[in-house]
Amino acid sequence: MHDILILGAGYAGLCAATNLAGRVRRRDDVRITLVNPEERFTERLRLHSTAAGRPTADLRVPDLLAQTKVDFVRGWVTAIDAEARTVRVDDERDLRFDTLVYALGSAADTSVPGAAEHAYALDSFRDAEALATRLAGTRTVIVGGTGLTGVEAAAEIAERHPALTVKLVGRERPGHTMTAKAQRYLLTALEHLGVEVHSDAEITKVLPGGVELDGTGSLAADAVLWTAGTRVSPLAAASGLTVDDRGRIVTDQTLRSVSHPHVYAVGDAAAVRQEFGLLHGTCQSGMPTGVHAAVSIARELDGKAPARFRFGYYHAPVSLGRGDAVVQFTRPDDSPRRAHLTGRAAVWYKETVTASPWPTFARMTRFPAIASWWPHGGRYTR
């Protein structure tokens, strides 16, 4: 029996689990186990909407896997022994593996003083729901971080709660990776929603009643949402796997660990190099890594060499509330093309290509080859 252990049931981990389940469904010599601390699937692409108080579907991982050979284990991974090929769960039981898929993802980087104690984050449904509850009694909220997650959260909260003062604070101008025309549209949309943009402002400390800025004073707020950067679990480094300076597992061209080839790393927790550089953590690139790991593991089980991973970005879709959006089309290296969509056309496009992957997960358990067409965008070839 060949034991395959998948750690993490986010976008990348579930792609690996469901696609692999479809590829080995006729084999009796393969056992797949998926480990995750929660039964609920976290739709991270919709957490900003949940945080604003909008309902989110309750999707359960065991329900998805019910008709497959994948065993679900609910628990926290507390240690990995890459040499002995065992994983410790909840500090009380060990799971062995022949092949490991590491898909533990990332979380908000709350290393700025006070962020962990006084700020909300968008790491889970519970986190987003807690902020939604808090917003009911606030007058001012600060969104720390002017990246795309911060923009979407600020716009959604401002639209849902027009009486609130929403301040978007960060070092970069919102939409700085877009063309000038697309960025102007984004900034105008934020202005129409009443969002106060404070760019060129670095938050150096989060306080119970606001934030301190680097050399420019402070801003008061009843609540702070932290979206400025991500970090990964220290488990990979602690287990002896080769990691980069951010703690991500360094992979070869097939997504295997360069130090332990029986370990595949996918999603945000992997340092995956392409011709244009390292992939950055998005659903657009993360889900294809999960599918590719499944493809390569299936090839190895058949005595073949794993395939090389090739990927290029295609777009950057950004919600600006429920009725507006901007979609910046990109080159494979994620630099902006001239083309972009705005308004209702962009809303339709974004909802189409970033719709819930749940139906895709379900279909992959029966038809794994459908992942050749990728609903979340990106150029993935194999």
C-alpha positions in Angstrom: 0.0 0.0 0.0 1.4 3.4 -1.0 0.3 6.0 1.5 -0.2 9.6 0.3 -0.7 12.2 3.0 -1.9 15.7 2.1 -1.6 18.5 4.7 -4.1 21.3 4.3 -7.5 21.6 2.7 -7.3 25.0 1.2 -7.5 25.7 -2.5 -4.2 23.9 -3.4 -4.6 21.0 -1.0 -8.2 20.2 -2.1 -7.1 20.4 -5.8 -4.4 17.8 -5.0 -6.7 15.6 -3.1 -9.7 15.6 -5.5 -7.6 15.4 -8.6 -5.5 12.6 -7.3 -8.6 10.7 -6.1 -9.9 10.8 -9.6 -6.6 9.5 -11.0 -6.2 6.5 -8.7 -9.8 5.6 -8.2 -9.3 2.2 -9.9 -6.2 1.3 -7.9 -6.3 -0.8 -4.7 -2.7 -0.2 -3.7 -3.0 3.6 -3.0 -4.4 5.2 0.2 -4.9 9.0 0.4 -5.4 10.9 3.7 -6.2 14.6 3.9 -5.5 16.4 7.2 -7.0 19.8 8.1 -7.9 21.5 11.4 -11.4 22.3 10.3 -14.2 20.5 8.4 -15.4 23.8 6.8 -13.7 24.8 3.6 -12.5 28.4 3.8 -13.3 30.4 0.6 -10.5 32.9 1.1 -11.5 34.8 -2.0 -14.8 35.6 -0.3 -13.6 36.4 3.2 -13.6 40.1 2.6 -17.3 39.8 1.8 -17.9 37.7 4.9 -16.1 40.3 7.0 -18.5 43.0 5.6 -21.4 41.0 6.9 -22.6 39.1 3.7 -23.6 35.4 3.9 -21.1 32.8 2.8 -21.8 29.2 1.8 -21.1 26.5 4.4 -19.0 24.0 2.5 -17.8 20.9 4.3 -14.7 18.9 3.2 -15.9 15.5 4.5 -19.1 15.9 2.3 -16.9 16.6 -0.8 -14.8 13.5 -0.1 -17.7 11.1 0.8 -17.7 9.4 -2.6 -14.0 9.1 -2.9 -11.2 7.0 -1.4 -9.8 10.0 0.5 -9.8 9.7 4.2 -10.3 12.9 6.1 -8.5 13.5 9.4 -9.5 16.6 11.4 -6.5 17.9 13.4 -3.6 20.3 13.7 -0.2 19.2 12.3 2.3 19.8 15.1 5.4 18.1 13.7 6.8 16.5 10.6 9.6 14.0 10.5 10.7 14.1 6.8 13.3 11.4 7.3 11.1 8.9 9.1 8.1 9.9 6.9 5.7 10.6 9.7 3.4 13.5 10.7 2.4 14.3 14.2 -1.3 15.4 14.6 -2.6 17.2 17.7 0.6 16.1 19.6 -1.0 12.7 20.2 -1.0 10.5 17.0 1.4 9.8 14.1 0.4 9.3 10.5 2.9 7.7 8.2 3.4 8.4 4.5 5.3 7.4 1.4 4.5 10.6 -0.4 3.7 13.9 1.3 1.9 16.9 -0.2 2.6 20.0 1.9 -0.3 22.5 1.4 -0.5 24.3 4.7 -0.8 27.7 3.0 -0.2 31.1 4.7 -1.6 33.4 7.2 -1.6 37.2 7.8 1.8 38.5 8.8 1.1 40.1 12.1 4.7 40.6 13.1 4.1 44.4 13.3 3.9 45.3 17.0 0.3 45.1 18.3 -1.2 43.5 15.1 -1.6 40.1 16.6 -3.3 41.5 19.7 -5.4 44.3 18.4 -6.1 43.7 14.7 -8.5 41.4 12.9 -7.3 39.3 9.9 -8.8 37.3 7.1 -7.3 33.9 7.8 -10.5 31.9 8.4 -14.3 32.2 8.3 -14.3 32.7 12.0 -11.9 35.6 11.7 -14.0 37.3 9.1 -17.2 36.6 11.0 -15.7 38.1 14.1 -14.9 41.4 12.2 -18.4 41.4 10.8 -19.9 41.3 14.3 -17.5 44.0 15.5 -18.4 46.4 12.6 -22.0 46.6 13.9 -20.8 48.8 16.8 -18.0 50.9 15.1 -17.8 54.3 13.5 -14.3 54.0 12.0 -12.3 51.1 10.6 -8.7 51.0 9.3 -7.7 48.5 6.7 -3.9 48.0 7.0 -2.4 47.2 3.7 -3.1 48.7 0.2 -2.6 45.4 -1.8 -5.5 43.9 -3.6 -6.9 42.1 -0.5 -7.0 45.4 1.4 -8.6 47.2 -1.6 -11.4 44.6 -1.8 -12.0 44.6 1.9 -12.1 48.4 2.2 -14.5 48.6 -0.8 -16.8 45.9 0.5 -17.0 47.3 4.0 -17.6 50.8 2.7 -20.4 49.7 0.4 -22.1 47.4 3.0 -21.7 50.0 5.8 -22.0 53.5 4.2 -22.2 55.2 7.7 -18.7 53.9 8.6 -15.5 55.8 8.0 -13.2 53.4 6.2 -9.5 54.3 6.0 -7.2 52.3 3.7 -3.6 52.7 4.8 -0.3 51.4 3.3 3.0 52.2 1.7 1.9 51.8 -1.9 -0.9 53.5 -3.9 -3.8 51.0 -4.3 -3.6 49.4 -7.7 0.1 50.3 -8.2 0.7 47.0 -10.2 -2.0 48.1 -12.8 -1.8 50.4 -15.8 -2.3 54.1 -15.0 -5.8 54.0 -16.5 -6.9 50.9 -14.5 -5.4 52.4 -11.4 -7.3 55.7 -11.9 -10.5 53.7 -12.2 -9.8 51.8 -9.0 -9.0 55.0 -7.0 -12.1 56.8 -8.3 -14.2 53.9 -7.3 -12.8 53.9 -3.8 -13.4 57.7 -3.6 -17.1 57.2 -4.7 -17.5 54.6 -1.9 -16.1 57.1 0.6 -12.9 55.2 1.4 -10.1 57.4 2.7 -6.8 56.4 1.1 -3.6 57.0 3.0 -0.7 55.8 0.8 3.0 56.3 1.5 2.1 55.6 5.1 3.7 52.7 7.0 2.0 51.3 10.0 4.6 50.7 12.7 2.3 49.7 15.6 -1.4 48.7 16.0 -3.0 50.1 19.1 -6.3 49.2 20.9 -7.8 52.4 19.4 -5.9 52.9 16.1 -2.5 52.7 14.5 0.8 54.5 14.7 2.5 55.6 11.5 6.2 55.9 10.7 7.0 59.5 11.3 3.6 60.9 10.4 1.6 60.6 13.6 -1.3 58.2 14.2 -4.8 57.4 13.0 -7.7 56.6 15.3 -10.1 53.7 14.7 -12.6 51.5 16.5 -11.3 48.4 14.6 -8.3 47.5 12.5 -8.2 44.9 9.7 -4.7 43.6 8.9 -4.1 42.6 5.3 -0.4 43.7 4.9 1.5 40.7 3.8 1.5 37.0 4.7 3.7 34.5 6.5 4.0 30.7 6.4 4.1 28.1 9.2 7.6 27.4 10.6 6.8 23.6 10.4 8.7 23.1 7.1 11.9 24.7 8.4 11.6 22.8 11.7 11.2 19.5 9.9 14.6 19.9 8.1 13.1 20.7 4.6 15.1 23.2 2.6 13.2 26.5 2.8 13.8 30.1 1.5 14.2 33.2 3.5 10.4 33.4 4.1 10.1 29.8 5.3 8.6 28.4 2.1 9.7 25.0 0.8 12.1 25.3 -2.1 10.9 23.0 -4.9 12.5 21.6 -8.1 10.8 22.0 -11.5 8.3 19.3 -10.7 7.2 20.8 -7.3 9.2 18.3 -5.2 11.3 19.5 -2.3 14.9 19.9 -3.4 16.0 18.2 -0.2 13.3 15.5 0.1 11.9 14.4 -3.2 9.1 12.4 -1.6 7.6 15.7 -0.4 5.6 17.9 -2.8 5.0 21.5 -1.9 2.1 23.4 -3.3 0.3 26.8 -2.9 1.5 29.6 -0.7 3.8 27.4 1.3 6.0 26.6 -1.7 8.8 28.6 -3.3 8.1 27.7 -6.9 10.5 29.2 -9.5 9.5 29.8 -13.1 11.4 31.5 -15.9 10.1 35.0 -14.8 10.8 34.4 -11.1 9.0 33.0 -8.0 5.3 32.5 -8.0 3.5 34.7 -5.5 0.6 33.5 -3.4 -2.7 33.7 -5.2 -5.5 31.3 -5.9 -4.7 31.7 -9.6 -1.3 30.0 -9.2 -1.9 28.0 -6.1 -4.7 25.7 -7.4 -2.7 24.6 -10.5 0.2 23.6 -8.2 -2.2 21.3 -6.4 -3.4 19.7 -9.7 0.2 19.4 -10.9 1.2 17.6 -7.8 -1.6 15.1 -8.4 -0.5 14.6 -12.0 3.1 14.0 -11.0 2.3 11.6 -8.2 0.1 9.6 -10.5 2.9 9.4 -13.0 5.3 8.2 -10.3 2.9 5.5 -9.2 2.9 4.3 -12.9 6.7 4.2 -12.9 7.1 7.5 -14.9 9.1 10.6 -14.2 7.1 13.5 -12.7 6.3 16.3 -15.1 7.7 19.8 -15.1 5.4 22.6 -13.8 4.9 25.5 -16.2 2.7 28.4 -15.3 2.0 32.0 -16.4 -0.4 34.6 -14.9 -3.3 35.9 -16.9 -5.2 38.6 -14.9 -5.7 40.4 -11.7 -9.4 40.7 -10.9 -10.4 43.1 -8.1 -13.9 43.6 -6.6 -14.9 47.1 -5.7 -18.0 46.2 -3.8 -20.8 44.0 -5.2 -21.6 46.3 -8.2 -18.2 47.3 -9.5 -14.8 45.8 -10.3 -11.6 46.2 -12.3 -9.8 43.4 -14.1 -6.2 44.0 -15.2 -5.0 41.5 -17.8 -1.4 40.6 -17.4 1.5 39.0 -19.1 2.7 35.6 -17.9 5.1 37.3 -15.5 2.2 39.2 -13.9 3.2 42.6 -15.4 0.2 44.5 -16.8 -1.0 44.5 -20.3 -2.8 47.5 -21.8 -6.2 45.7 -21.7 -8.5 45.9 -18.7 -12.2 45.6 -17.9 -14.2 47.8 -15.5 -17.8 48.2 -14.2 -20.4 45.5 -14.8 -18.4 43.7 -17.4 -15.6 43.3 -14.9 -18.1 42.2 -12.2 -19.4 39.5 -14.5 -15.9 38.4 -15.5 -14.6 38.2 -12.0 -17.6 36.3 -10.7 -17.3 33.8 -13.7 -13.6 33.1 -13.4 -13.3 33.3 -9.6 -16.6 31.5 -8.8 -16.5 29.0 -6.0 -14.2 26.1 -7.0 -16.4 23.6 -5.1 -18.1 22.2 -8.2 -14.7 21.9 -9.9 -13.4 19.9 -6.9 -16.4 17.6 -7.1 -16.0 17.0 -10.9 -12.2 16.4 -10.6 -12.9 13.3 -8.4 -14.5 11.7 -11.5 -12.9 13.6 -14.4 -9.5 14.8 -13.3 -8.5 15.8 -16.8 -10.9 18.8 -16.7 -8.3 20.7 -14.8 -6.6 21.3 -18.1 -9.0 24.2 -18.4 -8.6 26.4 -15.4 -11.6 28.4 -14.2 -9.5 30.7 -12.0 -7.3 31.9 -14.8 -3.6 31.5 -15.4 -1.7 29.6 -18.1 -1.0 26.1 -16.8 0.5 23.6 -19.2 1.7 20.1 -18.7 
